[in-house]
Amino acid sequence: MKELFNDAIYQPLYNALTFLISIVPFGDVGMAVILLTIVVKVLILPLSNKALISQVRMREIEPEVRKLKEKYGDNREELAKRTLELYREKKINPFSGCLPLLIQLPILMGLYFVFFKESGAVINPDLLYSFIHVPDPVTYHFLGLIDISQKSLILALLAGFAQYIHTKMSLQAPAPRSGDGKVSFSDEFARSMHIQMKYVFPIMITGIAFITSGVIALYFIVSSVFAIAHELVMKRTRTT
């Protein structure tokens, strides 16, 4: 499995990054990281679209799902039956977004590991294809300002902030508490997960970005900004 991952995902991405370093001005690794992240995101865009459309459609029927929970909250079997009927009526498969996300995961992991290995390391000629040459020069001073081979608090904070904006945009609001004070376990769990995803995940991204390197932080920033732009475009498309 490790060899398959290396041959099919890691090595092609490593060579792509090396090639981009050789063609960007001054061998700027930061610019190459941005370009490769955007290229990969564009290539997997059809999968991302399917996952995002599924999320948006689920969000659109959330008010109706809440009404069902209020009406059949004490009868789990009836609630499940009515919810499935609603999904069928709206022609929504609640799991349709899972497969595209699972397919994307190894690709995005490969991208992360390439950038992690590239953080301050000398390019390994043994991993390069015969038609890819070791670039010269190679500089880790992104735009001549920030050494992304080292930890960067500024980039780490930007990565966390960008992730927070994306998470806030993509999460659907939890169900409001009812007037009688009764809260179902599922609603309370959803509320707890909403808070954790909204605040804890961006903090985790900030921490990972800081303890690794500026390369990883830059990757997180570009990924989040691309995801934000993608979601804005999809929302505008659905409302026109």
Kinemage of the C-alpha trace (Angstrom):
@kinemage 1
@onewidth
@group {chain A} dominant
@subgroup {mainchain}
@vectorlist {calphas} color= white
{ca met a 1} P 0.000 0.000 0.000
{ca lys a 2} L 2.854 2.378 0.861
{ca glu a 3} L 4.561 1.665 -2.494
{ca leu a 4} L 1.288 2.262 -4.346
{ca phe a 5} L 0.833 5.592 -2.549
{ca asn a 6} L 4.415 6.603 -3.335
{ca asp a 7} L 4.275 5.583 -7.007
{ca ala a 8} L 0.771 6.822 -7.823
{ca ile a 9} L 0.520 9.984 -5.733
{ca tyr a 10} L 3.599 11.082 -3.803
{ca gln a 11} L 6.260 10.811 -6.515
{ca pro a 12} L 4.212 12.512 -9.272
{ca leu a 13} L 3.422 15.401 -6.924
{ca tyr a 14} L 7.061 15.630 -5.813
{ca asn a 15} L 8.182 15.839 -9.436
{ca ala a 16} L 5.490 18.397 -10.230
{ca leu a 17} L 6.687 20.609 -7.388
{ca thr a 18} L 10.314 20.243 -8.477
{ca phe a 19} L 9.369 21.188 -12.048
{ca leu a 20} L 7.456 24.250 -10.859
{ca ile a 21} L 10.417 25.358 -8.736
{ca ser a 22} L 12.557 25.210 -11.873
{ca ile a 23} L 10.246 27.518 -13.865
{ca val a 24} L 9.115 30.114 -11.304
{ca pro a 25} L 11.246 33.258 -10.889
{ca phe a 26} L 14.306 32.789 -8.658
{ca gly a 27} L 13.303 29.192 -7.883
{ca asp a 28} L 10.851 30.515 -5.271
{ca val a 29} L 9.545 27.437 -3.426
{ca gly a 30} L 6.643 29.453 -2.004
{ca met a 31} L 5.376 30.366 -5.471
{ca ala a 32} L 5.744 26.731 -6.562
{ca val a 33} L 3.751 25.572 -3.512
{ca ile a 34} L 0.948 28.009 -4.366
{ca leu a 35} L 0.872 26.939 -8.026
{ca leu a 36} L 0.899 23.201 -7.278
{ca thr a 37} L -1.831 23.537 -4.649
{ca ile a 38} L -4.039 25.449 -7.094
{ca val a 39} L -3.358 22.979 -9.939
{ca val a 40} L -4.253 19.978 -7.758
{ca lys a 41} L -7.368 21.722 -6.423
{ca val a 42} L -8.510 22.518 -9.971
{ca leu a 43} L -7.921 18.924 -11.116
{ca ile a 44} L -10.064 17.502 -8.301
{ca leu a 45} L -12.690 20.245 -8.700
{ca pro a 46} L -15.329 17.889 -10.192
{ca leu a 47} L -15.110 15.764 -7.034
{ca ser a 48} L -15.174 18.860 -4.833
{ca asn a 49} L -18.254 20.121 -6.688
{ca lys a 50} L -20.187 16.925 -5.989
{ca ala a 51} L -19.315 17.009 -2.302
{ca leu a 52} L -20.145 20.706 -1.984
{ca ile a 53} L -23.448 20.435 -3.854
{ca ser a 54} L -24.442 17.608 -1.516
{ca gln a 55} L -23.594 19.768 1.518
{ca val a 56} L -25.504 22.765 0.151
{ca arg a 57} L -28.617 20.704 -0.611
{ca met a 58} L -28.519 19.161 2.860
{ca arg a 59} L -28.258 22.672 4.309
{ca glu a 60} L -31.249 23.843 2.240
{ca ile a 61} L -33.590 21.227 3.720
{ca glu a 62} L -32.288 21.655 7.287
{ca pro a 63} L -35.380 23.692 8.374
{ca glu a 64} L -37.637 20.826 7.267
{ca val a 65} L -35.454 18.295 9.080
{ca arg a 66} L -35.716 20.394 12.257
{ca lys a 67} L -39.516 20.398 11.998
{ca leu a 68} L -39.474 16.611 11.762
{ca lys a 69} L -37.242 16.430 14.841
{ca glu a 70} L -39.642 18.665 16.761
{ca lys a 71} L -42.627 16.570 15.710
{ca tyr a 72} L -41.166 13.058 16.003
{ca gly a 73} L -38.260 13.650 18.384
{ca asp a 74} L -39.602 11.142 20.918
{ca asn a 75} L -40.032 8.413 18.297
{ca arg a 76} L -36.669 7.638 16.709
{ca glu a 77} L -38.036 5.014 14.337
{ca glu a 78} L -40.710 7.342 12.964
{ca leu a 79} L -38.222 10.217 12.769
{ca ala a 80} L -35.806 8.094 10.739
{ca lys a 81} L -38.626 6.980 8.432
{ca arg a 82} L -39.898 10.527 7.851
{ca thr a 83} L -36.387 11.873 7.316
{ca leu a 84} L -35.646 9.239 4.673
{ca glu a 85} L -38.954 10.067 2.974
{ca leu a 86} L -37.920 13.732 2.889
{ca tyr a 87} L -34.571 12.817 1.328
{ca arg a 88} L -36.331 10.727 -1.325
{ca glu a 89} L -38.829 13.509 -2.028
{ca lys a 90} L -36.025 16.044 -2.499
{ca lys a 91} L -33.915 13.471 -4.406
{ca ile a 92} L -31.034 13.818 -1.964
{ca asn a 93} L -28.591 11.097 -1.023
{ca pro a 94} L -27.112 12.134 2.370
{ca phe a 95} L -24.031 10.030 1.667
{ca ser a 96} L -23.396 11.226 -1.892
{ca gly a 97} L -20.740 13.662 -0.708
{ca cys a 98} L -18.708 11.013 1.108
{ca leu a 99} L -17.182 9.203 -1.887
{ca pro a 100} L -15.747 12.337 -3.542
{ca leu a 101} L -14.206 13.343 -0.203
{ca leu a 102} L -12.685 9.879 0.280
{ca ile a 103} L -11.189 9.945 -3.224
{ca gln a 104} L -9.702 13.398 -2.605
{ca leu a 105} L -8.172 12.436 0.740
{ca pro a 106} L -5.118 10.443 -0.466
{ca ile a 107} L -4.348 13.136 -3.066
{ca leu a 108} L -4.466 15.909 -0.469
{ca met a 109} L -2.427 13.775 1.938
{ca gly a 110} L 0.164 13.276 -0.799
{ca leu a 111} L 0.309 17.025 -1.336
{ca tyr a 112} L 0.799 17.584 2.402
{ca phe a 113} L 3.614 15.014 2.642
{ca val a 114} L 5.381 16.459 -0.407
{ca phe a 115} L 5.359 19.907 1.171
{ca phe a 116} L 6.327 18.477 4.561
{ca lys a 117} L 9.331 16.699 3.051
{ca glu a 118} L 10.209 19.761 0.992
{ca ser a 119} L 10.343 21.980 4.096
{ca gly a 120} L 13.998 22.959 4.099
{ca ala a 121} L 15.201 19.649 2.680
{ca val a 122} L 17.535 19.245 -0.277
{ca ile a 123} L 15.697 17.972 -3.357
{ca asn a 124} L 16.224 14.232 -3.684
{ca pro a 125} L 17.381 13.347 -7.240
{ca asp a 126} L 16.473 9.683 -6.637
{ca leu a 127} L 12.789 10.631 -6.599
{ca leu a 128} L 12.916 12.585 -9.849
{ca tyr a 129} L 11.829 11.264 -13.224
{ca ser a 130} L 14.449 11.220 -15.975
{ca phe a 131} L 12.963 14.311 -17.652
{ca ile a 132} L 12.875 16.367 -14.422
{ca his a 133} L 16.110 18.078 -13.423
{ca val a 134} L 17.230 19.419 -10.062
{ca pro a 135} L 16.383 23.138 -10.181
{ca asp a 136} L 18.999 25.803 -9.642
{ca pro a 137} L 18.615 28.181 -7.902
{ca val a 138} L 16.193 27.169 -5.130
{ca thr a 139} L 15.114 29.739 -2.569
{ca tyr a 140} L 12.872 29.329 0.454
{ca his a 141} L 12.531 33.083 1.003
{ca phe a 142} L 8.977 33.523 -0.257
{ca leu a 143} L 8.876 36.716 -2.341
{ca gly a 144} L 12.195 37.545 -0.711
{ca leu a 145} L 10.401 38.234 2.593
{ca ile a 146} L 9.679 35.100 4.647
{ca asp a 147} L 11.871 32.014 5.031
{ca ile a 148} L 9.219 29.310 4.650
{ca ser a 149} L 11.658 26.518 5.489
{ca gln a 150} L 11.404 27.759 9.091
{ca lys a 151} L 8.493 28.244 11.460
{ca ser a 152} L 6.453 31.351 10.724
{ca leu a 153} L 4.016 32.683 13.307
{ca ile a 154} L 2.534 35.156 10.817
{ca leu a 155} L 1.778 32.468 8.215
{ca ala a 156} L 0.501 30.086 10.915
{ca leu a 157} L -1.957 32.709 12.197
{ca leu a 158} L -3.078 33.460 8.637
{ca ala a 159} L -3.602 29.721 8.059
{ca gly a 160} L -5.769 29.465 11.175
{ca phe a 161} L -7.767 32.574 10.268
{ca ala a 162} L -8.381 31.380 6.701
{ca gln a 163} L -9.497 27.990 8.026
{ca tyr a 164} L -11.859 29.686 10.502
{ca ile a 165} L -13.500 31.704 7.702
{ca his a 166} L -13.913 28.589 5.570
{ca thr a 167} L -15.284 26.515 8.455
{ca lys a 168} L -17.732 29.265 9.420
{ca met a 169} L -18.980 29.447 5.830
{ca ser a 170} L -19.350 25.709 5.316
{ca leu a 171} L -20.945 24.660 8.614
{ca gln a 172} L -24.698 24.731 8.950
{ca ala a 173} L -26.004 26.364 12.117
{ca pro a 174} L -27.118 23.955 14.871
{ca ala a 175} L -30.787 23.643 15.710
{ca pro a 176} L -31.964 26.351 18.146
{ca arg a 177} L -32.899 25.274 21.654
{ca ser a 178} L -36.625 24.738 22.074
{ca gly a 179} L -38.673 26.981 24.369
{ca asp a 180} L -39.526 24.153 26.799
{ca gly a 181} L -35.841 23.557 27.468
{ca lys a 182} L -35.862 20.028 26.056
{ca val a 183} L -32.788 19.201 24.008
{ca ser a 184} L -32.322 15.889 22.228
{ca phe a 185} L -29.006 14.080 22.454
{ca ser a 186} L -28.514 14.355 18.681
{ca asp a 187} L -29.090 18.129 18.721
{ca glu a 188} L -26.761 18.600 21.676
{ca phe a 189} L -24.121 16.453 19.958
{ca ala a 190} L -24.509 18.465 16.741
{ca arg a 191} L -24.178 21.699 18.711
{ca ser a 192} L -21.005 20.436 20.401
{ca met a 193} L -19.496 19.305 17.082
{ca his a 194} L -20.374 22.664 15.523
{ca ile a 195} L -18.469 24.541 18.228
{ca gln a 196} L -15.478 22.196 17.999
{ca met a 197} L -15.286 22.409 14.208
{ca lys a 198} L -15.726 26.186 14.215
{ca tyr a 199} L -13.088 26.976 16.830
{ca val a 200} L -10.969 23.919 17.668
{ca phe a 201} L -10.137 22.924 14.080
{ca pro a 202} L -8.723 26.346 13.101
{ca ile a 203} L -6.653 26.314 16.309
{ca met a 204} L -5.322 22.867 15.359
{ca ile a 205} L -4.430 24.106 11.873
{ca thr a 206} L -2.610 27.069 13.411
{ca gly a 207} L -0.664 24.743 15.707
{ca ile a 208} L 0.296 22.307 12.938
{ca ala a 209} L 1.271 25.170 10.626
{ca phe a 210} L 3.499 26.685 13.300
{ca ile a 211} L 5.284 23.553 14.543
{ca thr a 212} L 6.041 22.300 11.011
{ca ser a 213} L 7.135 25.096 8.684
{ca gly a 214} L 6.088 28.047 6.584
{ca val a 215} L 5.702 25.699 3.597
{ca ile a 216} L 2.877 23.817 5.329
{ca ala a 217} L 1.334 27.082 6.554
{ca leu a 218} L 1.343 28.437 3.005
{ca tyr a 219} L -0.283 25.221 1.757
{ca phe a 220} L -3.055 25.550 4.376
{ca ile a 221} L -3.631 29.213 3.476
{ca val a 222} L -3.940 28.551 -0.260
{ca ser a 223} L -6.194 25.523 0.339
{ca ser a 224} L -8.569 27.506 2.559
{ca val a 225} L -8.680 30.540 0.251
{ca phe a 226} L -9.385 28.269 -2.736
{ca ala a 227} L -12.146 26.486 -0.787
{ca ile a 228} L -13.702 29.822 0.240
{ca ala a 229} L -13.686 31.066 -3.363
{ca his a 230} L -15.117 27.749 -4.579
{ca glu a 231} L -17.975 27.879 -2.088
{ca leu a 232} L -18.792 31.513 -2.903
{ca val a 233} L -18.938 30.701 -6.621
{ca met a 234} L -21.148 27.657 -6.003
{ca lys a 235} L -23.543 29.663 -3.815
{ca arg a 236} L -23.795 32.440 -6.392
{ca thr a 237} L -24.393 29.869 -9.150
{ca arg a 238} L -27.240 28.232 -7.211
{ca thr a 239} L -28.943 31.553 -6.487
{ca thr a 240} L -28.896 32.775 -10.115
